[in-house]
Amino acid sequence: MFRASIRSAIETAVRQAQGEGAVPQVSVPNFSVAAPERAGQGDYASNIAMTLAKAAGAKPMDIATLLVERLRQHELVGAVEAAAPGFLNIAIKPEAVGQSLVAVLRDGIATGYEAFKDKKISVEFTDPNPFKEFHIGHLYTNTVGESLARIFEAAGATAKRANYQGDVGLHVAKAIWGMRRNLDESGASLQDLVAKPLIERARFLGSAYAAGAKAYEADESAKADINELNKKIYALDPEIRELYAQGRAWSLEYFEAIYRRLGMQFDFYYFERDVGPIGQKIVEEHIADGIFEKSDGAVIFPGDRYGLHRRVFINSAGLPTYEAKELGLAFKKYEDFRFDAAYVVTGSEITDYFKVLLTALGKIDADLAAKIRHVPHGMVRLPQGKMSSRTGDVIRAEDLLADMRGRVEQRIAEAAHESRGGKNLAECIAVGAVKYSFLRVGIGKDIIFDADTSLSVEGDSGPYLQYTYARLKSILRKVGGAASEHASAGVMDGVEHRLALAALRFDEAVADAAQGLAPNVIVNYCSQLAQLANEFYHSHPVVQEPDEGKRALRTTLVAVAAQSLARGLHLLGIEAPEEM
């Protein structure tokens, strides 16, 4: 809330010093304004004197001292000092903090960020393949993509969520082959499966794909059959049409059940069957101009000309590959939603693939390619022995969530008290624990997911944040009445001041997270806010505070902290329970 004003005050002070001849007339270099890492260094610290000194050929402490004199005149600055080797440590006036608390309690914190204001942003993520399992990797991608979309919205953009799914291709042919074999061996019919619960139908598809994938590698006859099925799937041959349509529908229904469980929904759905012809046409149109070239019956992009890999865009069977389909997808997404920027969230293992794709797209439409950015994330790994997959190789998302929910229910039972939220609260905590663990590190890093650690209520976990929020809401219920009725901007001590500033910095966290594509910034913000809120809780009574003025101030502080924590949890896709 205060950072932008402090930055502006510093820039004004520099211009004043330059106008008076105290500082050389050089362009003001980029500088930082941030909350200091240690207590006792003010509310904000800036390196402006060091960056300016380098450009001006002066001593950092000399410039810092000059700026201190001018910053003291600013209406928000309560105290400012120069600290070696040239930092400015700035404290906000206590009355400004108090007045801001009251204003935020009334109006909320505005989080618009100029770089995102009124921008249209497409975020593509999750991208599961029908006929295959929705595994832990899809869950991770979904968590990251949804959080980014919410952060962009909080920063002032209009964000649309897109999901691109592979409903044609060799994996589908393998699944159809497996469906046929499994039905023949069991003596069941497709109609028998229709009557079964959705989860059983999803399991059937998963086992069918596994059977087809195994046969494709081990049996030449099966491989030939599957390759032939692949052609029939593209052509929607009557021989496989019913199996294909039913399996596809079951998969999509299964995916939607997971999205509902995660508390999100998509704006656009795209399928390889639809964008493949678009991409193939684009590739064929750009053979003559040399962007693509024919090679051994296929059509390739000569990536080696640009220091990349050569990749096939139309195979020797005349079918579009993933690369060609992705080209078609780019144009289709832009046709449906004229975005200013588009982000595609996937695992980092296909980074090189995207480099080729975007280079090829850039040769066709440089403006469109410039709008698209690949956001690669790391892998989710599990500590040895902590959890095993029931299918052997792939950990399904619903198995992970079920395991986490079971752990939560067990802990509630062991605590010998009844959960007021029942099974819904256990689900809320389980999902929150998983999402927090996925988002707590930078997107590009691998994650070690530990179920026990993720469920801790002692700190650095989703349940810890949820518990803190529920504790704050409990205080407000005990105080009674609307929090705004108690609004006060009284004098604060050190603990209250630190909590107030943390609660008021929500907009700064949003700006940093949006600019850096970094949900972990929101995680860190919420974690620090929760730690300060719990320190306050243990040392500062609210309901039992006899002094009416202090009680009013602390109620205001609790209400604003709860508001900021709830909004932060929302950006992470984590539900904020009123009771816990």
FIDO-745219 format. One record per atom (N, C-alpha, C): z, x, y. Coordinates in steps of 0.2 Angstrom, whole numbers, plus 5000, padded with zeros to 4 digits. Layout:
! FIDO-745219
ZXY/...
! end
This chain:
! FIDO-745219
500050044994/500050005000/500050045006/500450105006/500450145012/499950205012/499750225006/499350285006/498750285011/498350235011/497750235015/497950235023/498550205024/498750215031/498950285033/499350315028/499550385029/498950435029/498450425025/497850465026/497450455032/497450395035/497150385041/497550415047/498250415046/498650445051/498550525051/498450555045/498350625045/497650645048/497150605047/496550615050/496550615057/496950565060/496950555067/497350615070/497850635067/498250695069/497850755069/497350765064/496950825064/496450825070/496150765071/495750755077/496050765084/496650745084/497050755090/497150835091/497350865086/497450935086/496850975088/496250955085/495650985087/495450975094/495550905096/495350895103/495750935108/496450945106/496850985111/496751065110/496251085106/496151155105/496651185100/497051155097/497551185093/497351205086/496851165084/496451185078/495751185079/495451235076/494651245076/494351185075/493751175078/493351115077/492851125071/493151105065/492851105059/492851045056/492351025051/492450965048/493050955043/493350905043/493950895039/493750885032/494050935028/493850945021/494250885017/493950875011/494350825007/495050855005/495550805006/496250825005/496550765001/497150774998/497450734994/498050704998/498250634996/498850604998/499150574992/499750594990/499950564983/500750564983/500950524979/501750524978/501950594975/502450624978/502650684975/502950684968/502850734964/503050734957/503850744957/504150774962/504950784962/505250744968/505850724966/506250694972/506450744977/506550714983/506650764989/506150784992/505450764991/504850794994/504550734998/504950685000/504650635004/504350574999/504050535002/503750474999/502950494997/502650535001/501950555000/501950625002/501550664998/501450735000/500650745001/500450785005/499750805007/499650875007/499050895005/498850965005/498350975011/498350935016/497850935021/497851005025/498451035026/498551095030/498151155026/498251155019/497951205015/497251205015/496951145014/496251135014/495951145021/496251125026/495951135033/496051205035/496551245033/496651315035/496151355032/495951345026/495351385022/494751375026/494551315029/493951305032/494051335039/494651335042/494751355049/494851425050/495051455044/495251525044/495951535048/496351485046/497051495049/497551495044/498251505046/498751505041/498951425039/499051405033/499251335031/499851315035/500351355035/501051335038/500951325045/500551365049/500451355056/500051285057/499551265053/499251205054/499751145052/500151155046/500551105044/501151085050/501351135053/501851135058/501551095064/500851105066/500551065071/500450995070/500350985063/500250915061/500850875061/501450905059/502050875059/502250845066/502150885071/502250855078/501950795079/501350785077/500850735079/501050675074/501150685068/501350635063/501950595065/502450625068/503050595069/503050535074/502450535077/502350475082/502050415079/501850425072/501550365069/502050305067/501850245067/502350195067/502650185059/502250215054/502550205048/502950265046/502950325049/503250385047/503950385050/504350395045/505150395046/505350475047/505050515043/505150585043/504550625040/504450685043/503950725040/504150795041/503950835036/504150905036/503550945033/503551015035/503051055032/503451095027/503151105021/503451145015/502951195013/503251255012/502751305009/502451285003/501851315002/501451355006/501051315011/501151255012/500751215017/500751145016/501151115012/501151045011/501551005017/501250945017/501650895022/502050845017/502650845018/503050795015/503250735020/503050675018/503050625023/503550565020/503950545024/504350485021/504250425026/504150365022/504050305026/504650275029/504550245035/505150215038/505450155033/506150155032/506450105028/506250035030/506250025037/506149955039/505449935037/504949985037/504249965035/504249945028/504649985024/504649965016/504949895015/505449885019/505749815018/505349765020/505049775026/504549715028/503949705024/503749765021/503149755016/503349715010/504049725007/504249695002/504249615003/504449595009/504449525010/503749495011/503349535014/502649515014/502249505008/502449555003/502149554996/502349494992/503049484993/503349424990/502949364992/502749354998/502449295001/501749294999/501349355000/500649354999/500349394993/500749434990/500549474985/500249534988/500049584983/499749644985/498949644985/498649654990/497949654990/497649724987/497249714982/497049774979/496249794979/495949764984/495249784985/495149854987/494649884984/494449954986/493749964988/493649994993/492949994997/492450004992/492450054988/491950074984/491750024979/492149974977/492049924973/491949854976/492149844982/492049784985/491449754985/491349694982/490749644981/490249684977/490449734973/489949764968/489949714962/489349724959/489249684952/489249744947/489649734942/489749784937/489749754930/489249784926/489249764919/489649814915/490049784910/490449824905/490249804898/489849844895/489749834888/490249864883/490449834878/490949864874/491049824868/491349854863/491549824856/490949834852/490449794853/489749804849/489849814841/490249764838/490249764831/489649744828/489549764822/488949744818/489049684813/488749624814/488849574809/488649594802/489049564797/488949584790/489449644789/489749674794/490249724792/490949714795/491449754793/492149744795/492149754803/492649724806/492849734812/493449784812/493349844813/493849894811/494249924817/494649974816/495149994821/494750024827/494150054825/493750084831/493450034836/493249974833/493049914837/493649894841/494249894838/494849864842/494949914848/494949974847/495050024852/494550014858/493850014856/493350004861/493449944865/493649884861/493749824865/494349824870/494849864868/495449874872/495249914878/494849964877/494650004883/494249964888/493649934885/493249904889/493449844893/493949804889/494249744893/494649774899/495049824898/495449854903/495049874909/494549914907/494049934913/493849874917/493549824913/493349764917/493849734921/494449724919/495049694923/495149744929/495149804928/495249854933/494749844939/494149844937/493549834941/493649774945/493849714942/493949654946/494549664951/495049694949/495649704953/495449744959/494949794958/494749834964/494249794968/494049734967/493649694971/492949684969/492749704963/492049694960/492049634956/491449614955/491249554950/491049594943/491449584938/491349614932/491149564927/490649584923/490349544917/490449584911/490649554906/490749584899/490149574895/489949624892/489349614887/489549644881/489249614875/489349634868/488649634865/488549694862/487849704859/487949714852/487649674848/487849674841/487149684836/487249714831/486649734827/486549684821/486149634823/486049584818/485449594814/485149644815/484549674810/484649744809/484349774804/484349844802/484549854795/484649914793/484749934786/485449904784/485949904788/486549884786/486549814784/486149774787/486149704786/485749694779/485249734778/484949734771/485349754766/485849804767/486349814762/486749764760/486949724766/487449674765/487149614761/486549594763/486149544759/486049554752/485949624750/485849644744/486549634740/487049654743/487749644740/487949574739/487749534744/487949464744/487549434737/486949444737/486549424731/486949444724/487049504724/487349534718/488049504716/488449504722/489149474721/489149404719/488649364722/488649294720/488349284713/487949324711/487649324704/488249344699/488549394700/489149414696/489649364695/489849334701/490449284701/490249214698/489549204698/489349134697/489449084702/489649114708/489749064714/489149054718/489149004722/488548984726/488748994733/488348994738/488449004745/488848944747/488748884745/489148824747/489848834744/489948864739/490648874737/491048914742/490648964745/491049004750/491148974756/490648924758/490748884764/491448854765/491648834759/492348794759/492948834760/492848904759/493448954759/493648964766/494248994767/494449004774/494049064777/494049064784/493549114787/493749184785/494349204784/494549274782/494249294776/494249244771/493949264764/493249274765/492949234769/492149234770/492049304773/492449324778/492349394781/492449444776/492949444771/493049494766/492449494761/492249434760/491649434755/491049474758/490949464765/490449504768/490549584768/491149594769/491349664769/491249704762/491449664757/491349694750/490649694749/490249644751/489549644750/489149704753/489349724759/489049774763/489249844759/489949844757/490149904753/489749914747/489649864743/489249864737/488549894738/488249864744/487549884745/487449954748/487949974752/487950044754/488050094749/488450074744/488550124738/487950124734/487650064732/487050064728/486450094731/486350094738/485850124742/485850204741/486450234740/486450304739/486450324732/486650284727/486650304720/486050274716/485750224718/485250194714/484550184717/484050224715/483450224718/483050154718/483150114713/482950054712/483250004717/483850004718/484249964723/484049984730/483950054731/483650074737/483050044739/482550044735/481950014736/481949944737/482349904734/482549834735/482749824742/483249864744/483549854750/483049874756/482649924755/482149934760/481649874761/481549844756/481049784756/481449734759/482049724758/482449664761/482449674768/482549744771/482549754778/481949724781/481349734778/480749704781/480749634781/481049604776/481049524776/481549504781/482049534782/482549514787/482249514794/481849564796/481549564802/481049504803/480749494797/480249434797/480549364796/481249364795/481549304793/481249264787/481049304782/480749284776/481149224773/480849164771/481149114768/481649134762/481449184759/481849204753/482549224755/482649254761/483349274763/483649234769/483249194771/483449154778/484149124778/484249084772/484849054772/485449104771/485349154767/485949204766/486049234773/485549254776/485549294782/485849254788/485649184788/485949144794/486649134793/486849114786/487549104785/488049164786/487749224783/488149284784/488249294791/487749294795/487749304802/488249264806/488249194804/488649144808/489349164806/489549174799/490249194797/490449254801/490049304802/490249364805/490449354812/490049314816/490149304823/490749254824/490849214819/491449164820/492149214819/492049254814/492649304813/492749344819/492249374822/492349414828/492649374833/492449314834/492749274840/493449264839/493649254832/494349244831/494849304833/494549364832/494849424834/494949424842/494349414845/494349414852/494849364855/494949304852/495449254855/496149284854/496249324848/496849354847/497049404852/496549434854/496649494859/496649464866/496549404867/496549374874/496049384878/495449394876/494849404880/494249374877/493749364882/493049334880/492549364884/491949364881/491349394884/490949344888/490549374893/490049334897/489349334894/489149394891/488549394888/488549424881/488149394876/488049424870/487349444869/487249504866/486549524865/486449544858/485849534855/485749554848/485149594847/485149634842/484649684841/483949644839/484049584836/483449554834/483049534841/483449514846/483149494852/482849544856/483249604857/483049654861/482549704858/482549704851/482049754848/481349744850/481049684850/480349674852/480249694860/480749684864/480649704871/480649784871/481049814868/481049894868/480449914865/480249884859/479549914856/478949904861/478949854864/478349844869/478449894874/479049914877/479049964882/478850024880/479050044874/478850114871/478150114870/477850064867/477150064866/476750074873/476950044878/476650044884/476650114888/477150154885/477250224888/477050274884/476550264879/476350314875/475750354879/475350304882/474750334886/474950384891/475550364894/475750414900/476150474898/476250484891/476550544889/477250534888/477650484890/478350484890/478550484882/478150444878/478250444871/477650474868/477650494861/477050514858/477150504851/476550494847/476550484840/476650544836/476950534831/477150594826/477250564819/476750584815/476850574808/476950494806/476550454810/476550384809/477050354813/477550384816/478050354820/477950374828/478350344832/478350354839/478950384841/478950444844/479550484846/479650494854/480250514856/480350534863/480450614862/480050654865/480050724864/480650754869/481250744866/481850764870/481850834871/481550874866/481550944867/481250974873/480850934876/480650954883/481150954888/481650924887/482250914892/482850944889/482850984884/483451024882/483850974877/483550924875/483850874870/483550864864/483750824859/483450814853/482850764853/482350784849/481850734848/482050674844/481950614846/482150554842/481650504841/481650474836/481150414834/481350354837/480850324841/480950254844/480650204840/480050214837/479750164832/479650204826/479850184820/479850214814/479150204811/479050244805/478350244802/478250174799/478750134798/478550064796/478350014801/478350044808/478150004813/478749964816/479349984814/479949944817/480349984822/480549944827/480949984833/481650014830/481850074832/482450104830/482950084835/483550104834/484150084838/483950114845/483650164846/483450194852/482950144856/482450114853/482050074856/482350004858/482849984853/483149924855/483649934861/483949994862/484350004867/483950004874/483350024874/482950024880/482849954882/482649914877/482549834878/483149804881/483749824878/484449804880/484549814887/484349874890/484549894897/484149844901/483549834900/483149794904/483349724904/483549694898/483749624897/484449614901/484849664900/485549654904/485449654911/484949694914/484849694921/484449634923/484049604919/483749544920/484249484921/484749484916/485249434916/485749434922/485949494924/486449514929/486249574933/486049564939/485749614943/486349664945/486549704941/487149744942/487049804947/487549824950/487549884954/487649944950/488049934945/488249984940/488449954933/488249994928/488349964921/488750024917/489250004914/489550054909/489550034902/489350084898/489350064891/489850104887/490350074884/490950104881/490850114874/490850174871/490750184864/491150244862/491150254855/491450314853/491050374855/491350434856/491050494858/490550524853/490550504847/490150534842/489350514844/489250464848/488550454850/488350474857/488750524860/488650554866/487950584867/487750624862/487050654862/486450604862/486650544858/486150494858/486050464864/486550454868/486450414875/486150464880/486250524879/485950574884/485150564883/484950564877/484250554875/483950484878/484350434876/484150364879/484150364886/484650384890/484550384897/484050424900/483950484897/483350524899/482650484898/482550454893/481950424891/481950364896/482450324897/482450274902/482350294909/482550354911/482450384918/481750394919/481350414914/480650424914/480250354916/480550304913/480250234914/480450204920/481050204921/481350164927/481950204930/481850254934/482350304936/482950264940/482750214944/483350174947/483750144942/483450104937/483950074932/484350124928/484050184926/484450234923/485050254927/484850264933/485450294938/486050244938/485950184937/486450134937/486850134931/486650164925/486950154919/487350214917/487950204915/488450264913/488750254907/488650304902/488950304896/489750324897/490150284894/490850304894/491150314887/491150384885/491350394878/492050404877/492350374872/493050374871/493150414864/493750434863/493950474857/494050434851/494350464846/494450424840/495150404839/495350354835/495950334833/496150364827/496750404827/496950434820/497650414819/497750414812/498450384810/498850444807/499450454808/499850504805/499850494797/499750544793/499750544786/500250504783/500050454779/500550414775/500850354779/500750354785/501050294789/500650224787/500050224786/499750164785/499050184781/498950144776/498350154772/497950094772/497250104772/496850044772/496750014765/496749944765/496649914759/495949914756/495549934760/494849944758/494650014756/495150064757/495050134756/494750174762/494250154765/493950194770/494050174777/494050104778/494050074784/494650034785/495050054791/495650014793/495349954797/495449894794/495249834798/495749814804/495449794809/495849774815/496349724813/496249674809/496749624807/497249644803/497149694799/497649724795/498149764799/497849804804/498349844808/498749794812/498449744815/498849694819/499349654815/499149634808/499649604804/500249654802/500049714801/500549764799/501049774805/500749774811/501249784817/501649714818/501349664817/501749594818/502249594813/502149614807/502649614802/503249664803/503049714806/503649764808/504049734814/503749694819/504049664824/504549614821/504249574817/504649514814/505249544810/505149604806/505649634803/506249654807/506049684813/506549714818/506949654821/506649604822/506949544825/507449524820/507249514813/507749494808/508349544807/508149604808/508749664807/509149664813/508949634818/509349634824/509849574824/509749534819/510249474818/510249424823/509649414827/509649364832/508949334831/508949274834/508349234833/507949244839/507249254838/506849264844/506649204847/506749194853/506549124856/505849114856/505449164856/504649154856/504449144849/504849154844/504549154837/504049194835/503549164831/502949204829/502549224835/502449174840/502049194845/502249254849/502949264850/503249324853/503049384849/503149374842/503049434838/502349454839/501849414839/501149424840/501049464847/501349434852/501249464859/501549534859/502049544856/502349614856/501849664852/501649634846/501249684841/500649704845/500249654848/499649664851/499749714857/500249694861/500449744867/500649814865/500949824859/501049884857/500449924855/499949894852/499349924850/498949944856/498849894861/498449914867/498749964871/499449964872/499750024876/499650084873/499650094866/499550154863/498850184863/498350134863/497650154864/497550174871/497850144876/497750164883/498150214887/498650234883/499150284886/498850354888/498250374884/497950434885/497250424888/497050474891/496350474894/495850454889/495350414892/494850384887/494450434883/494350494885/493950544881/494350584876/495050574875/495450604871/495550564864/495650594859/495850564853/496550534853/496750484849/497350454849/497650464842/498350484842/498750474836/499150414836/498950364832/499350304833/499850304828/500450294830/501050294826/501450224827/501450184822/501650114822/502450114825/502850154822/503550154824/503650174831/503350224833/503350244840/503150194845/502550164843/502250114848/502750054849/503150044844/503649984845/504349994848/504450054850/505050074853/505150034859/505750014860/505949984867/506350034871/506350094870/506650144874/506250184879/505650164879/505150194884/504550214881/504050224885/503350244884/503050204878/503050134879/502750094874/502650024877/502249984874/502049914877/502749874877/503049874871/503649834871/504149854876/504249914878/504749934883/504549904890/503849904891/503649864898/503749794897/503649764892/503749694891/504449674891/504849714888/505649704889/505849704896/505649754899/505849764906/505649704911/505049684909/504749624913/505249564912/505349554905/505749494903/506449504906/506749564907/507349574910/507349554917/506849574921/506849554928/506749484929/506349454925/506349374925/506949344924/507349374919/508049344918/508449344924/508449404927/508849404933/508649354938/508049344939/507749294944/507949224942/507949204936/508149144933/508949134935/509349184934/510049174935/510149164943/509849204947/509949194954/509749124956/509249094953/509049024955/508649014961/508248964961/507848954966/507248994967/506748984971/506149024972/506349094975/506149144973/506249214975/506149214983/505649184985/505449184992/506049154997/506449114993/507049084997/507549144999/507549194995/508049254996/507749314999/507149305001/506749365004/507149395010/507249465009/507649505014/507349575014/507449595020/507149665021/507749715024/508349705020/508949745022/508849815021/509449855022/509449925022/509449945014/509049995012/509050015005/509350075004/509750084998/509950154996/509350194992/509450254990/508950294987/508650254981/509050234976/508750194970/508350134972/508550094977/508150034979/507550064982/507550114987/506950134990/506450154985/506650194980/506150224976/505850164972/506250114970/505950054966/505450014970/505650004977/505249974981/504550004982/504550074983/503950104984/503550104978/503850104972/503450104966/503150034965/503449984967/503249914966/502649904971/502749934977/502249924982/501549974981/501650014977/501050064976/500550034970/500649974968/500149944963/499449954966/499249944972/498549944974/498350014974/498750064975/498550134974/498350154967/498750124962/498550134955/497950104953/497750044956/497150014954/496550054957/496650074963/496050114966/495950184962/496450214960/496450274956/496150264949/496350204946/496050194939/495350174939/495150134945/494450114945/494050174946/494250214951/493750274953/493750324947/494250324943/494250374938/494150354931/493950284931/493850254924/494450274920/495050254922/495650284919/496150224918/496150184913/496650134912/497350174911/497350234909/497950274908/498350284914/497950274920/498350274926/498750214927/498550164925/498950094925/499550104920/499350134915/499950144910/500450184913/500350234916/500850284919/501150244925/500750204929/501050174934/501650124932/501450084927/501850034924/502450064921/502350124917/502950154914/503450184919/503150214924/503650234930/504050184933/503650124934/503950064938/504550044933/504350034927/504850014922/505450054922/505350124922/505950164922/506350154928/506050154934/506450144940/506850074940/506450024937/506749954937/507349954932/507349994927/507949994922/508550034925/508350094929/508850134932/509250084937/508850044941/509049994946/509549944942/509349924937/509649864933/510349894931/510449954929/511049974926/511550004932/511250004938/511750034943/511849984949/511449934949/511449884955/511449814953/512049784953/512049714951/511749674956/511449614954/511049564958/511449504958/511449474952/511849404952/512549414954/512849464952/513649474953/513749504960/513249524963/513349564970/513749514975/514349534977/514649484982/514349484989/514049534991/513749534998/513149504998/513149445002/512549405002/511849435004/511949485009/511349525011/511049565006/511549605003/511249644997/510949604992/511249554990/511049514984/510349484986/510249464992/509549444994/509049494994/509249554997/508749614996/508549634989/509049634985/508949654978/508549594974/508649534976/508249484973/507549494975/507449504981/506749524984/506449584980/506849634979/506549694976/506449674968/506849644965/506749624958/506049584957/505949534962/505349484962/504749524963/504749574967/504149614969/503949664963/504549694960/504449734955/504149694949/504449634947/504149594942/503449574943/503249564949/502549544951/502049604949/502249664952/501849724951/501749734943/502349734940/502349754933/501949704929/501949634930/501549584927/500849594928/500649614934/499949624936/499649694933/500149744932/499949804928/499849784921/500249744918/500149734911/499549694910/499349644915/498749604914/498149654914/498149704918/497549754918/497549794912/498049794908/498049824901/497849784896/497849714898/497649664893/498249644889/498849664891/499549654888/499849594891/500049544887/500449484889/501149504892/501349474897/502049484900/502449424898/502949424893/503349374891/503949364896/504049294897/504549284902/505249294898/505249284892/505949304888/505749344882/506249384880/506149434875/506749454872/
! end
